[in-house]
Each structure stands twice: as structure tokens, then as C-alpha cells.
Amino acid sequence: MRKLYLILFAAIFFAGCAKVSDITTINGTFTSDAPEGVLLSIPEMEIEQMVEVTDGKFSVEVPTDITTVGNIVSGMSAVEFVPDGTVLTINFDETTPTVTSDKPKISTQVKYDSFMQGIDALLSKEDVMSEEQLEQEFLSYCVEAIKGNPDNAVGLTSLTNIYYMLPLERLEEVLGYLSPNLKEKEQVKDILTSLDAKKSTAEGGMFADFTVIQDPDKEAESTVKFSDYIGKGKYILVDFWASWCGPCIREIPNLKNVYETYGGDKFDILSVAVWDKLEDTKRAAEELEIPWNQIVNAQQIPTDLYGIDGIPHIILFGPDGTILKRELRGPAIAAEIAKYVSAN
């Protein structure tokens, strides 16, 4: 596997990368079962159009941008491409459609394909590697790809694959590898904003307050503040969750266990529903028989404020509102609470 990585790294990192033309030409071929047209989509450029197929062939021109990825769909087949300024040819007659460039030595498309092949090679090892080992290999692979591709779609795709898995210091370091133009991408700006939020709400600091209108039809009586529950003299475990989130639901038994074990004058739990429909949250909370306090309909307000990229995100707050521990899961929840609160 190491040998494979080295080969792929060479393809990704040492091939040249230059914009050949302001226009990227995409040619497609079908030798059988040709459709009447294919769907071209480049969301970042707000391009979505049908391209006519004539005599099993199509051709289309799009603006060049080596930082973005588009796709062309034909029936059940889809292929990603980077509009890199070379002439790209898509062959739809393969089991998996293939993309080739007329200038492979300087094509970002070629580098992108090599990167994705490396991801596939890693994923094929999931049955023979531990989850932790696979994650570390994946992180290392993507970080090296970012270093070697600080200004193109390979680096951007690598970053979006791993940013939420990195500790704050490591994420800040990795973001430093990016070129100025890549830092102007909306995806990267969002990550930088999230990083700032995480740093301002890091462990050891004080909680950040927010206000939620839980029922738009009853604004006055349904408006709550986070500070109505936090910093009131109790250790509070806050579970940011949603009804549609499987991992969130699977944490409920762990939360019920610590609630029954430690709940009382010194400890309590608060659920904060995010990214969810109000009616779905209420129904799930009732079905799950959640006995502790809840804030519903918070949507992205707390996740933006705390830099939360995924849920469940469970945080333990101290009696004065100090953030004691973020990203608690599974057995670690009870172990952390036991440091501060005695069992009933």
C-alpha cells in the first residue's frame, strides 16, 4: 500500500499545474446507447444546462477555474471534472466513465483523478485496518495533498474532507498551506469563520450566550436564552442534536444513564435542537422520552456561535459557565462528569 501511495503522491504533487486557456473544452463520446443529451453542472459557476448529443458525441466549452469541480450526468452515470484549461475527453462507455486531458503533464484534472484514486485505495482497506488507523492514514494523505496543491481543486477537496476532524492548532496549520486565492473560496471562508468560533469558545473559556425563539407563533412566551440554563451554579451537559441524526439518537441512552446517575442539585442536562424542523424535534423528543430541559428550533444560531461542524456535539459546562470539555461521546461522557460530580 505504501508503494501505491508513493506513486499517487508523485502524480499529485510533482506534475505541473498551469492554466492553459481561459476556456475549457469538454468532449464526450458514446459508442453505444447514446442519450439525446447530458446534464452539465458547475454549481459554483451557477452553470446547469443540457448539452445535446449528436451521433454519439457532444462538445461544450466552459470557463476555466482550477479550484472548482463540475460534473456531467448521463442517465445513471456521472463523472466529475475540473475545468483546467485543457481539452478534456469523457468516455461514457466504460463501467466508470473516464476523463482524459490532451495535456496530462499540466492538467489539474489528472491530479484530481490521482487524488480520488488514492482515496478509493484507502477505503478498500477498511476491512483490514482499524478505524483509528484508517482515519490517520486518511488524514495524512489529505494533508499531503493540500501541501502539494495549495491553489487548486485537489487541495480544496482534501480540506473539505478533513477540516472537521482536525484539532484547532492542526487545522490552523493546515489552513496556512493554502494560497491566497483558495482562501477566498466560500468553502474556505466558512471554515475560517468556524475556526474563529471554535477558538472563541474553546475549553477553559466562558460560554457564549444566544437567544432562540422556539415558536415563531408565540414569540414572547417562547423566547429563551442559553444563559437561562448555563452559569446558574450547576454542571450542565449540553447536547446539540437533531431528530434526523442517527448518531445523536444513539447517544440518548448514554445521556439517560448519566442523568439518572448524576442528575440533581449539582448536575443537569440540556438538549439544544439544531438544523431541524420544530415538529420533528418535538415528536422525536416525545418518542425518546427525554426527561431533561430542552431548547428547540435553535437551527444554526448556536452551531455558528460555537463553530460546530457536525452533531451530536456534546459540551460540559461548569457551574459558572466555564467550558470544561467539548465533543464528548459514548463512555467519555460519564467519565468526564465523574471528575466533578459524585454519583447519586
Buried (B, 14 or more C-beta within 10 A) or exposed (E): EEEEBEBBBEBBBEBEBEBBEEEBBBBBBBEEEBBEBBBBBBEEEEBEEEBEBEEBEBBBEBEBBBBBBBEBBBEEBBBBBBBBBBBBBBBBBEEEBEBBBEBBEBBBBBBBBBBBBBBEBBEEEEEEBEEEEBEEBBBEBBBBBBBBBBBBBBBBBBBBBBBEBBEEEBBBEBBEBBEEEBBEBEBBEBBBEBBEBBBEBEEEEBBBBBEBBBBEEEEEEBEBEBBBBBBEEBBBBBBBBBBBBEEBBEBBEBBBEBBEBBBEEBBBBBBBBBBBBBEBBBEBBEEBEBEBBBBBBBBEBBBBBBBBBEBBBBBBBBBEBBBBBBEBEEEEBBEBBEEBBEEE
